[in-house]
Amino acid sequence: MITEQDAALQVTQLLWKLENELDAAFSTVGELAMALPRARAEARLSAVVGQHAFE
């Protein structure tokens, strides 16, 4: 049988894990937001190329 403290610890650990994974995902989105326009400019592509990645 799981105790209330054990359940709280499990939830806390999952919330911590989620927060870290969200931080990593937001960081990756930021990197993509910087890299995509630069790559389009270097390849002389239209601004709409790759835009679906943000949508």
C-alpha positions as CSV (number, residue, x, y, z in Angstrom):
1,M,0.0,0.0,0.0
2,I,1.3,3.4,-1.0
3,T,1.5,6.1,1.6
4,E,0.3,9.7,1.1
5,Q,4.0,10.8,1.4
6,D,5.1,8.3,-1.3
7,A,2.3,9.5,-3.6
8,A,3.3,13.1,-3.1
9,L,6.9,12.3,-3.8
10,Q,6.0,10.5,-7.0
11,V,3.9,13.4,-8.2
12,T,6.7,15.9,-7.3
13,Q,9.2,13.8,-9.2
14,L,7.0,13.7,-12.3
15,L,6.3,17.4,-12.1
16,W,10.1,18.1,-11.9
17,K,10.7,15.8,-14.9
18,L,8.0,17.6,-16.9
19,E,9.4,21.0,-16.1
20,N,12.9,19.9,-17.2
21,E,11.5,18.4,-20.4
22,L,9.5,21.6,-21.2
23,D,12.5,23.7,-20.6
24,A,14.5,21.6,-23.1
25,A,11.7,21.7,-25.6
26,F,11.4,25.5,-25.4
27,S,15.1,25.8,-25.8
28,T,15.0,23.7,-28.9
29,V,12.2,25.8,-30.3
30,G,14.3,28.9,-29.7
31,E,17.2,27.4,-31.5
32,L,15.0,26.5,-34.5
33,A,13.5,30.0,-34.5
34,M,17.1,31.3,-35.0
35,A,18.4,28.7,-37.3
36,L,15.5,28.5,-39.8
37,P,15.6,32.1,-41.1
38,R,19.4,32.0,-41.3
39,A,19.3,28.8,-43.3
40,R,16.6,30.2,-45.6
41,A,18.7,33.3,-46.2
42,E,21.9,31.3,-46.9
43,A,20.0,29.0,-49.3
44,R,18.1,32.0,-50.8
45,L,14.7,30.3,-50.1
46,S,11.4,31.9,-49.7
47,A,10.4,32.9,-46.1
48,V,7.6,30.3,-46.2
49,V,10.0,27.4,-46.6
50,G,9.9,25.5,-43.3
51,Q,7.3,27.7,-41.7
52,H,5.0,24.6,-41.1
53,A,7.6,23.6,-38.5
54,F,6.3,26.4,-36.3
55,E,2.7,25.7,-36.9
